[in-house]
Amino acid sequence: MNNKNLIAPLVDLKAEYKLIEDEVNTAIKKVLESSSFVLGEEVTLLEEEIANYCQVKYAIGVSSGTDALFLPLLALDLKPGDEVITTPFTFIATAEAIALCGAKPVFVDINPFTFNIDISKIENIITPKTKALIPVHLYGQPADMTPIMELAKKYNLFVMEDAAQAIGAEYKGKKVGSMGHVGALSFFPAKNLGCYGDGGMILTNDDELNQKLRMLRVHGSAIRYVHKYIGTNARLDTIQAAILRVKLRYLDEWTEKRRNKANIYSNLLNHPEIKTPYVESHNYHVYNQYTIRVKNRDSLKSKLLEEGIPTAIHYPIPLHLQEAFSYLKYKEESFPESEAAAKEVLSLPMYPELKEDCVDTIVNLILKHIK
Ligand SMILES: Cc1ncc(COP(=O)(O)O)c(C=O)c1O
């Protein structure tokens, strides 16, 4: 494929930048002139705006979504042997954060329709060592939070929502990241609210945790050179915060555009061999990814690429089969639904500026090649 034939990119960050170029450039210049590059005023303002947007008391800016997952687990003081339950069908950062804190990731298979953790399989694997649960709102669709919070209450577990792909999504009218003890957001450029580098945010309603997390992101310190905890450097840059403040004003409009494109895809992709995203009626899906399921995924993927349509696989290898987690001794078929999904999922081009006629063309080419 060469660029001349490109029908639509997978995401189009340039088109988005062009729409807000003047505002972003002005915001960046303001930071450059202030010379307050780390945890400056824009970070504090963004934290207030995100807390307000996500319906939580506190938002703590950090340097990535990975750090947004890592610091709350660090704050828990997990001991070796402590267990944290999550899904194997996610980006590695979710389980990496558990391992980095010295705890053991324990996986639970997914619901094959929503791709989120299968609630019915969690209770069986809770042990006295289980300390936390990390549901992931995969692709932008909330996990089933009511039963998760019920289990957490029953077994006294800490719940961290991995909302890296789902800012703005709602479960029964509640924003993701506001229902667990903490929520983690990523501002990686391709996320629905993405910065121009790396960034993330932790959400919580807990006063003590808020204080501790603010210290952990600056080497466990509230006063310069006085260190209460072993922390790390996980601060959010002021320039990124300034860019995110501009973009946050557009987020709801952009999300609606994503949802509109997703509806068009789902209405047109009417074929027995294609499973379009299944959305629970109580969920407001924000479509960071528009992901279909097809049996002949790999051949469809290469044919689409030849036609000028790049696609992506989120994710080709479930975490329990990754070499990095081989020490956990899971085997093939440990989690059949995750393994089947890894072979069949295909994410199509999705971004707010995606043109409707491009969606039509993409759909027609998929229908041509699926036969
Ligand atoms: C589900 C999930 N969790 C965590 C992360 C990590 O976020 P970041 O790339 O900002 O560190 C990502 C980002 O790709 C993600 O998709």
The ligand as a Gaussian input file, in Angstrom:
#p B3LYP/6-31G(d) Opt

LIG

0 1
 C       -6.243000      -0.602000      28.644000
 C       -4.989000       0.216000      28.784000
 N       -4.400000       0.306000      29.980000
 C       -3.297000       1.039000      30.159000
 C       -2.688000       1.725000      29.136000
 C       -1.410000       2.463000      29.378000
 O       -1.468000       3.807000      29.088000
 P       -0.163000       4.614000      28.616000
 O        0.186000       4.175000      27.239000
 O       -0.592000       6.048000      28.689000
 O        0.926000       4.321000      29.609000
 C       -3.282000       1.683000      27.870000
 C       -2.701000       2.458000      26.750000
 O       -2.372000       2.018000      25.710000
 C       -4.448000       0.898000      27.686000
 O       -5.036000       0.814000      26.479000

